[in-house]
Amino acid sequence: METVVLVLCWLGVLQSLLLGLYFLSNARHNKSNLFLGLGLILIGVRAAKSTLFIFGTDISEIVFNLGFAAHAAIGPALLLYVRSLRKDKSWTASSIFHFVPSAAIVLFSFLLTLDNFWYKGGYGVLLYYTILYIGLYGLEFYYGYKHRLLKLSGPFSWIIVLLGTVSFFQLAYFTNYVLSITPYTVAPVFYSVAMYFITFAVLKNKAEINTEPKGKYQNLRISDELLEDFKERILSMMETHRPYLDANFTLQKLSTLTAIPQHQLSHTFSAAFNQNFTNFINSYRIEESKRILCDPRKEYLSIAGIAYECGFNSLSSFNVSFKKNIGVTPSVFKKGVSKNLQLKA
């Protein structure tokens, strides 16, 4: 039985490392794969350390410290992975500070031992630190999913399975050391078995890896800092001048207003907002129309009148865009608002 568990654990480690490398090989297409691949490799390192601890003898302190450093970096890697899936967030250089505790463990690994640090409270702090990051990336994913801010299309089941599995893997160490209710072998054995389901889910949903198709902007190089600057300029222009209310507003006009070259502007919408110019502008028009539909003082306006006031050049395009974004037609939305006002009265 011990041999079966040993083989199972090492297969899980190997599978995690290989899957991590698979995502890293696709990182050039999307930054999300970089963080996911890194996270899977870190989990493989942590599981390898546990396997050596269970079945090995005379393990050096360096191996222990590398395993603990990987443990500390798993949460930050998954947090940045989930954030990279959000349409409303982008990578910043300050994100690297999430890995400071892990880097510190590696840097001082020649000083840290089980007797003078880890069993003196260090390991307990690491486990509570893990719980904190489980909460952080869990909330990030929940908020993004609830508000439709995640870039991926289609079912999110494989991501939920992945985050749930990794969270259970990390919690198993907490319940073992802090709560003393589970055996130490639960974490590596559970993860090894779950890796088969994760791998199957990934291979079944290759489209979910979120690789960007080659397009006319594939050779355009814009730094993250410049892309963020362009994004802020666009958002500021939308909020301050509300140019979307002009039915004849075009990409060329936005280029003039923001002083961003038109070809770079198109790339910015694709890379920073994950949508084209038309859908972006219409989203603002829809929000404006919702405000008008909810305003009793604008009750006199017809649906067509609201459409033209918000920048749509036809009633049909307004109805199509509104239903696509909100889920119901403007007329149904207005009836719901009127009903709520009557109930409040």
Secondary structure, 3 states (H helix, E strand, C coil): CHHHHHHHHHHHHHHHHHHHHHHHHCCCCCHHHHHHHHHHHHHHHHHHHHHHHHHCCCCCHHHHHHHHHHHHHHHHHHHHHHHHCECCCCCCHHHHHHHHHHHHHHHCCCCCCCCCCHHHCHHHHHHHHHHHHHHHHHHHHHHHHHCCCECCCCCCHHHHHHHHHHHHHHHHHHHHHCCCCCCCCHHHHHHHHHHHHHHHHHHHCHHHHCCCCCCCCCCCCCCHHHHHHHHHHHHHHHHHHCHHHCCCCCHHHHHHHHCCCHHHHHHHHHHHCCCCHHHHHHHHHHHHHHHHHCCHHHCCCCHHHHHHHCCCCCHHHHHHHHHHHHCCCHHHHHHHHHHHHHHHC
